[in-house]
């Protein structure tokens, strides 16, 4: 054999051996990983030793000030699962915890805690002062002395109450505005609405003409007008006009000689009676004047007829009968 052929045979044999070694190593690694994932059973062939035992895992209570075991689970407001002991779980369900970090406290424990606490003025709940400044109000340390403090739940309730009050105030204002507008519209309608006067119906047209206006003269100086079916205020105005027209100019007397006139207060009923009496007098005067005129006309006509009868000429005598 040549040297070249010998070298080729050696290379092939080395490749075969290397492939077999790699496959063996890979099988060994897979077995090791598979055994780690499986649990070991305590048998006579494969006994479990002390080194193989895992230490028991104990979940501590979520309250940092409590050292008990957290056997009870519950969900927080954020949706996280929390584990408490029986005592701390009761306190958590009552609401004795900080709204922000959810640390549970018991009565008097907030005084022993190193962190500062602040109490709600409405429901008397306690929260960490630093948590309040970190998550909600940065100036809480400056405002605690003068301003009222509310927790998260109470602040939501107060906001809802304020919104409800604002809505009620807006409704009341709208109702007042609508009521005022209705009043204004009613006033405008009353101003432009004409006053209606009752008209007395009469059967005969002649009586209507007589009742409207008729005039009587006295000495051809003063002219009196009479109207029927009038209101009280119109009657008063007409009578005042008649009194003023019939007055004569009277000379002024000295104030020393003039006696003091006492004004007698007349009630309304007496005034109305006086007005009616004056109207009746005026009507009677008018009727008398009309009758006097008729009598004078009749006398004149009678005189003329007598004169004509006396001066009458008989034409038969003139004809020579």
C-alpha positions in Angstrom: 0.0 0.0 0.0 1.1 3.4 -0.7 1.5 6.0 1.9 -1.3 8.0 0.4 -3.8 5.2 0.8 -2.8 4.6 4.4 -3.5 8.2 5.3 -7.0 8.1 3.8 -7.9 5.0 5.9 -6.7 6.7 9.1 -8.9 9.8 8.5 -12.0 7.7 7.9 -11.5 5.6 11.1 -11.1 8.9 13.1 -14.4 10.4 11.7 -16.4 7.2 12.7 -15.0 7.2 16.3 -15.7 11.0 16.8 -19.4 10.6 15.7 -19.9 7.7 18.1 -18.4 9.7 21.0 -20.6 12.7 20.3 -23.8 10.6 20.2 -23.0 9.0 23.6 -22.3 12.4 25.2 -25.6 13.8 23.9 -27.6 10.8 25.3 -26.0 11.3 28.6 -27.0 15.0 28.8 -30.6 14.2 27.8 -30.9 11.7 30.5 -29.6 14.1 33.1 -32.1 16.9 32.1 -35.0 14.4 32.0 -34.2 13.2 35.5 -34.1 16.7 36.8 -37.6 17.5 35.6 -39.1 14.3 37.2 -39.7 13.8 40.9 -37.7 11.1 42.6 -39.6 8.3 44.3 -38.4 7.0 47.7 -37.6 3.3 46.8 -35.0 0.8 47.9 -33.2 1.1 44.6 -33.2 5.0 44.6 -33.5 6.2 48.2 -34.1 9.9 48.9 -31.4 11.4 51.1 -31.5 14.5 53.3 -29.7 16.5 50.7 -32.5 16.0 48.2 -35.3 17.3 50.5 -36.5 20.8 49.6 -37.0 23.3 52.5 -40.7 24.1 53.2 -41.8 27.5 51.7 -43.8 29.6 54.3 -45.7 32.7 53.0 -45.5 35.5 55.5 -48.5 37.8 56.3 -48.8 40.9 53.9 -48.7 43.2 57.0 -45.1 44.2 57.5 -45.7 44.6 61.2 -47.1 41.1 61.6 -44.9 37.9 61.8 -47.7 35.4 61.4 -48.2 33.0 58.5 -50.3 34.3 55.7 -52.8 31.4 55.2 -55.8 33.5 54.0 -55.9 35.0 50.5 -57.9 38.0 49.3 -57.9 40.4 46.4 -56.9 44.1 46.7 -58.5 47.0 44.9 -55.8 46.9 42.3 -56.6 43.2 41.5 -53.6 41.7 43.2 -53.7 38.6 45.4 -52.7 39.3 49.0 -52.2 36.8 51.8 -53.0 37.7 55.4 -53.4 35.9 58.7 -56.8 35.7 60.3 -56.4 38.7 62.4 -55.0 41.0 59.7 -57.7 39.8 57.2 -60.4 40.9 59.6 -58.8 44.3 59.9 -58.5 44.6 56.1 -62.1 43.7 55.5 -63.1 46.4 58.0 -61.1 49.0 56.0 -58.3 49.5 58.5 -55.6 49.9 56.0 -53.9 52.7 54.0 -55.6 53.5 50.8 -52.4 53.7 48.8 -49.9 51.0 50.1 -52.7 48.9 51.8 -50.7 48.4 55.0 -53.0 47.1 57.7 -53.2 48.8 61.1 -55.0 48.1 64.3 -56.3 50.5 66.9 -53.3 52.3 68.4 -50.7 50.7 66.0 -50.5 54.0 64.0 -49.1 55.7 67.1 -46.3 53.1 67.4 -45.4 53.2 63.7 -42.5 55.3 62.6 -44.3 56.7 59.6 -46.7 59.6 60.1 -50.5 59.0 59.7 -53.3 61.3 58.9 -57.0 60.7 59.8 -60.1 61.4 57.6 -62.4 64.0 59.2 -65.5 62.2 57.9 -65.1 58.4 58.5 -62.0 58.6 60.8 -59.9 56.4 58.6 -56.0 56.6 58.7 -53.7 56.9 55.8 -49.9 57.4 55.5 -49.0 61.0 55.2 -46.1 60.2 52.8 -48.3 58.0 50.6 -50.9 60.8 50.4 -48.2 63.3 49.4 -46.7 60.8 46.9 -49.9 59.7 45.1 -52.5 62.5 45.4 -51.7 65.8 47.1 -48.1 67.0 47.3 -48.9 70.0 49.6 -50.8 67.8 52.2 -48.2 68.5 54.9 -48.8 72.3 54.7 -52.6 72.0 54.4 -53.4 69.6 57.3 -53.6 72.3 60.0 -56.2 74.6 58.2 -57.9 72.4 55.7 -60.4 69.5 56.1 -59.0 66.1 55.0 -61.0 63.3 53.3 -59.9 59.8 52.3 -60.4 58.5 48.8 -63.9 57.1 49.4 -65.2 60.2 51.2 -63.7 62.6 48.6 -65.7 60.8 45.9 -68.9 61.0 47.9 -68.3 64.8 48.4 -67.7 65.4 44.7 -70.9 63.6 43.8 -72.9 65.7 46.4 -71.4 68.9 45.0 -72.3 68.0 41.5 -75.9 67.1 42.6 -76.2 70.5 44.4 -74.9 72.3 41.3 -77.5 70.6 39.1 -80.3 71.5 41.5 -79.2 75.1 41.5 -79.1 75.2 37.7 -82.6 73.8 37.6 -83.9 76.4 40.1 -82.3 79.2 38.1 -83.9 77.9 34.9 -87.3 77.7 36.5 -87.0 81.3 37.9 -86.0 82.6 34.4 -89.0 80.8 32.8 -91.3 82.2 35.5 -90.0 85.8 34.9 -90.4 85.5 31.2 -94.0 84.3 31.6 -94.7 87.3 33.8 -93.3 89.7 31.3 -95.4 88.2 28.5 -98.6 88.5 30.6 -97.8 92.2 31.4 -97.4 92.9 27.7 -100.7 91.3 26.8 -102.5 93.2 29.6 -101.1 96.5 28.3 -102.2 96.1 24.8 -105.6 94.5 25.6 -108.3 97.2 25.1 -110.9 97.9 27.8 -114.3 96.6 26.8 -117.3 98.7 27.7 -120.7 97.2 28.2 -123.3 98.5 25.7 -127.0 98.5 27.0 -129.3 97.2 24.3 -132.5 99.2 23.7 -135.6 98.1 21.8 -136.5 101.3 19.9 -134.2 103.4 17.8 -135.9 106.6 18.9 -135.1 106.0 22.5 -131.4 105.4 21.5 -131.3 108.8 19.8 -132.8 110.5 22.8 -130.5 108.8 25.2 -127.3 109.7 23.3 -127.3 113.5 23.5 -129.8 116.3 23.8 -129.2 120.0 24.5 -131.2 122.6 26.5 -130.4 126.4 26.5 -131.1 128.9 29.2 -131.0 132.6 28.5 -128.9 131.9 25.4 -125.8 132.0 27.5 -124.9 128.7 29.0 -125.4 125.4 27.0 -126.0 122.3 29.1 -125.6 118.8 27.7 -127.1 115.7 29.2 -126.0 112.1 28.6 -127.5 108.9 30.0 -126.0 105.4 30.6 -122.7 106.8 32.0 -120.2 105.6 34.5 -119.7 107.2 37.9 -116.4 108.9 37.0 -118.0 110.5 33.8 -121.0 111.8 35.8 -118.6 113.4 38.3 -116.6 115.1 35.6 -119.8 116.4 33.9 -121.1 117.8 37.1 -117.8 119.5 37.9 -117.9 121.1 34.5 -121.5 122.4 35.0 -120.6 123.9 38.4 -117.6 125.7 37.1 -119.5 127.0 34.0 -122.4 128.5 36.2 -120.2 130.3 38.7 -119.9 134.1 38.6 -116.8 136.1 39.3 -116.9 137.0 43.0 -114.7 139.8 44.4 -112.0 138.8 46.8 -112.6 139.9 50.3 -109.9 140.7 52.8 -108.4 137.8 54.5 -109.0 139.4 57.9 -112.7 139.8 57.3 -113.2 136.4 55.7 -114.5 133.8 58.1 -112.8 130.4 58.4 -114.8 127.8 56.4 -115.0 124.4 57.9 -114.8 121.5 55.4 -117.3 118.8 56.1 -116.3 115.4 54.9 -119.1 113.7 53.1 -119.1 110.0 52.7 -119.4 108.3 49.3 -123.1 107.3 49.7 -124.2 110.9 50.4 -122.2 112.2 47.5 -123.9 109.8 45.2 -127.3 110.8 46.5 -126.5 114.5 46.0 -125.4 113.8 42.4 -128.7 112.0 41.7 -130.7 114.9 43.1 -128.8 117.3 41.0 -129.4 115.3 37.9 -133.2 115.1 38.6 -133.3 118.9 39.1 -131.5 119.5 35.8 -133.9 117.1 34.0 -137.0 118.8 35.5 -135.6 122.2 34.4 -135.1 120.9 30.9 -138.7 119.5 30.7 -140.1 122.8 31.9 -138.1 124.8 29.3 -139.3 122.5 26.6 -143.0 122.9 27.7 -142.6 126.7 27.9 -141.3 126.8 24.3 -144.2 124.7 23.1 -146.8 126.9 24.8 -145.2 130.0 23.3 -145.4 128.5 19.8 -149.0 127.6 20.3 -149.9 131.2 21.5 -148.2 132.7 18.4 -150.1 130.4 16.0 -153.4 131.3 17.7 -152.9 135.0 17.4 -152.1 134.7 13.7 -155.3 132.8 13.0 -157.5 135.3 14.8 -155.9 138.2 12.8 -156.5 136.4 9.5 -160.1 135.8 10.3 -160.8 139.5 11.2 -159.1 140.9 8.1 -160.8 138.4 5.8 -162.5 139.9 2.7 -165.8 138.6 1.3 -165.4 138.5 -2.5 -169.2 137.9 -3.1 -170.0 141.4 -1.9 -167.5 142.8 -4.3 -169.1 141.0 -7.2 -172.4 142.9 -6.8 -174.5 140.1 -5.6 
